[in-house]
Structure formats: structure tokens, C-alpha cells
Amino acid sequence: MTLHRSVESISIIPESNDVEETHVRETLQALLVQDMARALLLAAAAFILTLATGGYWIRFLRRHRIGKQIRLEGPQSHLVKTGTPTMGGIIILLPVIVLTVAFNLIDRWSILLPLAVLVAFAILGAIDDYMSLVGSRSKTYGFTPHTKMALMLLIAFGAALALYLPPPFGLANFGQVRVPFVGQFDIGLWFIPFAMLIIVGTSNAVNLTDGLDSLAGWNLTLAFAAYGVITFLNGEFINLMAFCFTLVGACAAFLWYNAHPAQVFMGDLGSLSLGAVLGVIALQSQQWLLLPVVGLVFVAEALSVIIQVGYFKWTKRRTGVGRRVFKMSPLHNHFELLGWSETQVMQRFVLVGMVAALVGISLALTINDAQRARMTVERPAVTVER
């Protein structure tokens, strides 16, 4: 309040506005609670449906001899897994697709994009899995790296355009990104290459992590749960929140069959598609800067391969003899060769992933606080003179 001798000038926010804002806030909170209840019910339904159908799919895969061919250059302890049914990602994907189409798609067409990416990468992964089966003549255990990368980039480009472009061609994200402690920014057309990198990078990172029983499944469950909470706290992507928790329920049920010793592997069908859709969720929620935090284990696994291959090539070029940073990559193989059991590696990586997910949610809260603070500062005051 500022006082003058001639005029008392008082800058205030009318009480009626505060009452109205309080009413709106309470209404939104009530709606969010209802939406969270729906999301948790979808998670429970996905868990039950996945658990109920998982046994059938495992028997189907065994009957048709869809067994994994284990690489000879990997840890010798993994050779006993040769012939274990693969392409188990179908156990996760079908319940998610059915429940999403039935309960989270009508009048919520923004969910079409992550659903389409999920299906597209699943088809790519299924073909790659088929080429790596026991008895297959493929010497590359699937697509050649260049062919696989080209197909992934093509799908990712379509998804990036759909995220960026305005309706009716896209979701009109327009390059929006939310920065912890700061707020929201627009990076323009740079969003498209970044989006492609995130979708393809996350897909490959999850694929590399899927080398131990339950490791990828557990970390995907944690990552989807984290983004479910982040989208709930934001309040603008409620349908995406429901989709996240549907994935949480399905991934959690898959762990029933993927627990050590695994009855089935996720395969490229599962890891490529689930990794790609995690990247799309991060981009669509505009919280993709948090993805390296929430998916810390995936990032570590991918970086270990990049460092190992890069250092080996660099030292071979300089000295004629290639050297390695890790005993073996990805990172989980390094710790196995250090003497950790498969179960120890998995549980410790999951604990790291759990803490990383909590940190990611915490950072998301700082973005919401920064946006609220900015709105408070920018809100115009009403000046009353008397």
C-alpha cells in the first residue's frame, strides 16, 4: 500500500478474484482426483489382463519354437538362456492397446500418437526378433545396424512432425520444453531433430538394458510411473497420465514371467516399442529434459556402449591395438564380470532407477513452482484511488 497526501493509491488484487481462483483450483483438484482414480483403475486392469494372458502367450511361443539365440561373445553364464521364448513384449502391448482403445482414446485423440509409435516400433522389433530366432540363418541376429537405424529414424521423424505441427496435422507442441527451476521455453524447429534423437535414443537404450532378467521391465515400470506422476502434477496431460499408468500395470505384470530365471524375454518387440513410447511421452508432456534423470539406468547402459566402442576404435587407430574401458558392455555385463550375480546387478540397478525417478518427480515440481511464481509476478494489479 502506497500513501500520498493528496491521493491514497492502493494496489490490490480484488478479493472476488481470489475467491474465484480458489473455487477454480478446488474444482480442478476434484477433477484431477477423479482422473487419477481412472488411471489407477486402468493400471490394475492392465496388470490383471497381462497376468491372465501371459501364460497363454508363453505356451504359444514355446509351441512355435520362438526361442532367443544368445550371442556367443556375451557372458558365458547367459548361454543357458538359449531357446528361452522371446518376443514376449506382445504380453505387454496387447493389453495396453486394448484398454487404451476402449477407455482412453475416444475424444482423447492425442493418445493416437504414442499408440501409433508403440505399434510401429513393435512391428519393427517383431521382424528383428524373428530374424534372431534359434535356427535362423541371419548372421547379424536381426536387421543390420544401418537398416535398423534408418527405419527407426523414419518412424521417429513422423512422430516428431506430429508433435510439432498444428492441428489437424499434429499436436501443436511447437517446440515447447519445460526447464527445471526456470519454466517453459520454445526452441522452435530445433524440436524436430531433438525429438527424433530422443525417440530413437530411448528406444535403443531400453533395448540395450534388456540383457538381464527383469532389468528393463523394472526400470520401465519406474519410468512410466514417474511420468504418470509428473503429468498428474502438471494437470495438463491427464489422458497421457492414464496411458502411463496403463503401461505401468502391464509392465509390472510382465515381471511375473520375466523374474529370474525368466520364462520369457521381452525381445526387440517389447524393448524397442516401449523405449520409443517412453520418449514420446516425455516429449508430449514437454518434460523431456527430465528423461535422462528418470531413465538414468537406460542412459548409463547406452553411454557405456558408446564409450566402449568409441574408445576401442580410437585406441586401435592410434596404437594399432584396441583397448576397452569396461570389461564388457553394456554396463550390466561389466558388473557381472566383476563377480556380481545377475540378481545383484538387477536389484542394484533397480534401486538406482527408483531414486532417479524420485529425483525426476522432484525436479518436475520445481518447474510447476517456477511457472506459478511467474504467473503471480505477471498478474496485473488493480489500482484504486481514493
N, C-alpha and C positions, 0 to 999 in steps of 0.2 A: 504494500500500500504506500503510495506517494502522496504527501500533503503539500498544498500550496496555500498562500494567504488568500488569494482571490478565488481559487477553484480547488476543490478536492478531486483529484483524479485517481480513480481506483481501478486497477487492472485485475479482473477476476474471471473465473470460469463460472458461468451460471450454474446454480445448484440443480436446475432442471436437467441440464446436460449430464451432470454426474449421475443423477437418478436414472436417466435413460440409458446411459452406458452401463450402469450396474445391472439393469434389467436385461440388456442385450447379452452381457457377459454371462449371467446366470442361465439364460436360455441356451446359449452356445455350449456351456458346460454340460447342461442336461442332455443336449443332442449328442455331444461327444461321448458321454457315458453310454448312451444307447448304441452308438456306433461301435464303441469298444466291446460292448456285450455281444453284438452281432459278430464282430471279428473273432472274439474268443470262442463263440459257438462254431464258427467256421473252422477254427483251428482244431477243436475237439472232433468235429465231423470228419475233417481230413485225416486225423490220427486214426479214428475208428475204421474209416473206409480203406485206408492204406494198409492197416494191420489185417483187416479182413481179407483183402485180395492179394496180399503179398505172398502167402503160401502157394496160391494157385499159380502165380507168375513164376515162382522159383521152380515148381514142378514142370511148368511149360518149357522153361529154358533148359532144364536138365533133359527133358524128353527129346528136345530138338538139338541137343548137344551144343548149345550155345555157351561154350566154355572159354575162359580167358587164356590166352597164350602169354606166358610170363617171359620177359626179356632175360636172356642169359647173362647180360652184363650187369644186372641188378644184384642186390644182396642174395646170397645163396639160400638164405633161410626162406626166401619168398618162392622158391621153385616148387615147394609143396602145394602152393596155391594154384598150380597149373590145372586147368579144367574147371575151376570154380565158375559157376554161371555168371555171366556178365550181362550188360545191357539192363541192369536192374533199375536204372533210372526210370523205366516205364512204371515201376511200382509207385514212384512219387508223382510223376507227371499226370497220369490219367485221373487220379482223384482230384488233383488241383484243377485240371481243366474242366472236369465235370462240375465241381462245386462252384467254380468261378462263373461258368456259363449259366448255371442255374440260379445263383444267388447274388452275383456281384458284377453282372455285365449289363443287364437291361437298364437303360437310362444312365449308365455309367460307362460310356463308350471309351473313356480314356484308358480303361483296363485292356482294351483290344491290343494296344501296342506291346506291353510286356507279355501278354498271352501269345501274340504272333511271334515275338522274338524267342520265347520259350519253345514253341513248336518248330520254328525254323532251325534253331541250333540243335534241337533234339533229332530232327531228321538227318542233319549233317553228322551228328555224333553216332547215330544208329548205323549209318553207312560205314563210318570209320571203324566202329566196333565189329561189324560183320566181316570186314577185311582183316581183322586181327584175331579171328577165332582160331582155336586149335584145329589144325588140319588145313588152314588157309595157306595158299601159295604166296601170299603177299610177304615180301622181304622187308617192307617198311612198317609192318604192324599197323597198316591203315593207309590213309592218304599220305602222299609225300608232303613234307612240311610246307613247301611253296603252294601247292594246290589247296591244302587245308587253310592256310593263312589268307589266300585270295578269296576263298568262299566266305570265310568269317568276316573279312573286311567289307565284302559286298553286302552282306546282311546288316552289318553294323552301320554302313553308310545309309541304308534305307531307314534304319531306326533313328539315326541322328537327324535326318531330314524331317522325319515325322515329329520328333521332339521340338525342332526349331521352328518349322513353318507355321503360319497362322491357320485357323480353321478356314475351309473344311479340309485342308491338306495336312494339318498337323495339330499339335497340342499347344502351340504358341508359347513355348518356354523362352524363346528369344534370347538365349544365351545367359539366362539367369543363374547365378551362383550365390550361395549364402556362405559368408565367411565368418568363422568363429570370432567373437568379441567385437565384430565390426558391423555386420549387417549384410544387405543384399546388393549385388552388383550385376551389371550386364556386360558380358565380354564379347557380344556381337557374334559375327560369323566364325570367330575362333572356336565357338562352342562345337561346331560340327567335327573338326578333327579331334578335339579333346574327347568328345562323346564316342567317336569311333575307337580311339585308343583305350578308353575306359571299358567299353563293352568287350572288345577283343582281349584286352589285357586281363580283365577279371575272369573271363571265360577260361583262358589258358592257365591262369594262376590256380583256379579251383581244380582244373584238370591235373595239374602237377601235384596238388595236395592230396589227390585221391590215390595215394600209393600205400596207405596203411588202413587196416580195418577201422571204420568209424571216424577216421580223422576228418575227411571232407564233410561227412554228414553232420558231425557235431559242430564244426565251425560254420557251416551253412545255417544250421538251426539258430546259432547265436547271432549271426549277422542279420538274418531275416527278422529275428525278434527285436534286435536293436533298431532296425529301420521301421519296424512296426511301432515301436515306442516313439521314435523320432517323429514320424508322420502324425501320430496321435497328439503329441505335444504341440506340433505346429498348427494343427487344426484345419489345414487347407487341403489335405490329401487323404481324406477319410477312406475313400474306396481303395486307394493304394495301401492303406493300413490294413484293411480287411484282406487284401491279396497277400500281404506279407505274412499275416498270421495263418492264412491257409497253407502257405508254404512251410511255416514253422511246424504245424501239425503233421504234415506229410513227411517232412524230413525226420522229425522225431520218431515217427512210426517206422521209417526205413531202418533206423538204428537197431530196431528189434532184430532184424535179419542180418544186419551188417556188423553186429558186435563180434569181437574176436572169439573164436575163429569164424570168419564171415561165411554165411551161407550163400551170399550173392554180392557181386560188386556193382557199384553204380555205373561204371563204364563211361565212355565218352558221351553216350546218350544222355546220361544224367549230369555229369560234371560240366560239360560244355554248355548245356542249356541252362542249368541253374546258376552257373557263374555269369553267363550273359544277362540273365534276367535280374541278377543282383546289381549288375552295373546299370541296367535300365532303371531300376527302382531308385538307385542313388541319383541318377540324372533327372528323372521325372520329379523327384521330391526336391530338387535343386540343392541337395545336401551332398553332392558328390565329392566335395573336399574332405568329407569325413570318412569316405570309403577306405583310404589307406589305414585309418585308425581302426575302424570297425572290423575290417578284414586284414588285420595285421599279420596273422599267420599266413594267409594267402600271399601277401606281399613278400614276406620273408622267404617263402618257398620259391616264388618266381625270381626274386633277386638272387638267391643262391645259385640258380641255374644260369642266369645272365652273367654273374661274376665268374662262375666256374668256367663256362665256355669262353668268355672274353679273355680271362687271364691265361687259359690254356693256349689259345690262339696267339696271344701277344707274346708269351714266353717262347713259343715254338718258332715264331717269326724272328725273334731276337737272338735266341741261343741255339735253335735247332732242336730243342727238347721241350716238349710241352709240360708245364707244371700245373698243379692243382692247388686251390685254396682249401677246399673241403675234401674229405676222404671220398665222398660221393655226393652228388646232388640228385634230386632236391634235398633240402636241409634235413628232412626226417631220416633219410638214408645215412647221412653223416653221423647222426646221433646213434643210430643202430650199430654202425661200425665202431663207435666208441664204446659199445658194450651195453647200452640201454636196451631193454627188451621192447618189443613192439608196443606192448600195453603201456609201458612207462612213457615212451615217446608220445603216444596218442594222448594220454591223460595230461601230461605236462603242457603239450601244445594247446589242448582244450582250455586249460586253466589260463594260459596266456590270452587266448581268444576271448575268454569270459571277461577278463579285466579290460581288454581292449574295447569290447562292446560297451562296457560301463563308462569308460572314458569318452567314447564317441557320443553317447547319450548326454553326458555332462557338457561336452562342447556344443552340442545342439542347443542346449538350454541357454548358453551364452549368446547364441545368435538371436534367440527369441527375446532375451533381455535387451540386447542392443537395439533391436527393432522397436520394442516398446519405448525405450528411452528416446529414440529418435522421433517417434510419433508424439511423445509428450513435449519435447522441445519445439517441434514444428507446429503443434496445435495452436491456432491463433487465439489470443486472449481478447476478451470483450472489455472495452474501456467505457466506464460510466463516469460522467462528470456531474457534479452537483455543487 
